[in-house]
C-alpha cells in the first residue's frame, strides 16, 4: 500500500508548468480550472492532454462543451492560477479575457495558448484524462517567463543565459 502523504510529497517534488483550462458555460460565463497535469501527446495529429479531477466543478462543463483553451501561464499570472484553482463560480472575476474566433475565453498575458476540441476522454483513477485535438496556437508578441509549480509553491522560472 502506498502512503498518500508520501505519494503527494514525491509527486510534488517534480517541477511542472501551470496551466488554466477555460471554456464557457451555457450562460456565457467563463468556467475553468488550474492544472499542472498537462502534456503534449502527439505531433500527427497534434494532440495534448490534461487531467482534471472528476470532483472539479468545471469538469461537467468541459465535457459538455467539447472545446477549451489551455493557457500556459506566465510568471505574472499567479492570481489567475489561484483563482481558477478554487471551487465555485466567478473564477474570472477581475481577470482580463477575450473571446476567440473559436468561441473560447482567452486569458491575457499567457506564455502560450492552445485551443482544442475534445478528441477522447479516458478514465484515470480519480481524474479524467482529457485529450484535446489542437485547433489553434497563440503565442504572445513578447515571450514571457513561465510559471512553475513545485513542492506546493508557484514561482516564475528564471531567465536562461
N, C-alpha and C positions, 0 to 999 in steps of 0.2 A: 504494500500500500504506500502510495506517495503522500507525504505530508503536504497539505495545501499551502501552509505558510512557507515552507521551504521551496515549493514549486513557484510561488509568486516571487520570492526573493531571487531565485535563479533566473527566471524569465525576465524579471525587471532589471537584471544586470546587462541585458542585451540592448544597446542603444538603438533606437529606431526613429524614423521621422514621425511627424504628427500630421494627420490629415483630418479634414472635416468633410463629410459627405452630406450634400444638400439635395433636396427636391422640394416640390410644392405640394401642399395638401389640397383637398377639394375646395377649400375656402381661399386659395391663393396665398396662404401663409407659408413662410419658409420653415421647413422641417429638416432636421439633420442630427448628426451625431459626430463625435470625435472618435477617431480610431487610429491606433498605431499598428494594428494588424492589417497591413496593406502590402501588396507586392505586384510587380509586373508578372505576367504569366506566359504570354505568347506573343511572338512577333507576327506570325502568319496563321490565323488572323490576329490583329492586335487585341490582346485581352489583358485585363488587370483583375485583381481580386481584393476584397476586403472582408472582414469578418465581424459583423455586428452581433451583439448578444441578443438572443431571442427575447429577452425581457426589455429591450430598448423600446421606449415609446415611439421611436421613429421607424422601427423595423417594419410594422404593417404598412405604413405609407410608402416606404421604399419598394416593397414587394408589389404593392398595388400599382404604383406609377410606372415601374419598369424602366425608369430613366433617372439619372442623377449626375451630379457633378462632384468630382473628388478634388479637393483643394490640398495641395502640398503646401503646408503653412510655412510662412516666413517667421523669423525670429521676432518680428514686431506684432505677431498675431497670437500671443498667449491669451489675451482676453477672449478671442474667438474660440480658442481651444477649450478654455474653461466654460464658456457659455454653452457650447454645444455638447459638453460632457455631462451637463446636469440634466435632471429629469424635468419634465413639464413643457409648457408652451412658451411662446415668445422668446425662443433662444436667440433670435436675430435682432432683438430689440437693441437699438443703438449701434448696430453694426452696418457698415456701408455695403450694399449689394445691388446688383442689377440683374435683369432677366436676359438670358442669352437667346439667340435666334432658335435654339433647340428647346427652349422652354425651361431651362434650368436656372435656379438662382445662383449667381456667381458672387463670391465674396471678393472684395478689393484687397490688394496687396499680397496675394499668394505668390509663392515662388513658381508655381505652375498649376494649371487646372486641366483635368481630364474629364471630358463629358462622355457619358456612357449610356448604353441601353443594356438592360439586364439580359445576359446571354444564357446563364444557368445559375441555379442555386443548389447547394449541396448541404447535407447535414454535417455538422462538426461539433458534436457534443452539445454544450450549452450555447454555442454560437452557430450562426449560419455562415456558409462560405458563399459569398455572392460574387459571381464572375460577371464583369462588365465588358461588353464589346465597345471598344474605343471608337467614338464618332467624331470627336473634335479635341484638339490640343491647343492650349493657350499658354503662351509664355509672356512675361512682362517685358516692357521695353528695357528696363534696367534690372539686371539679375539681383535677387535678394538672397540673403543668407537663410538657410533652412532652420526651422525649429526642430529640436531633437528632444527625445524623452528617454530618461534612464534613471533607474533607482528612485522612481516616484517624483522626479523633478523634470521641469522643462527648461530649456535654455537655447540660445542662438548658437549655431555651430560657428566656431571662429573661422576667420578667413584663412584660406590656404595660401602658402607662399608660392 
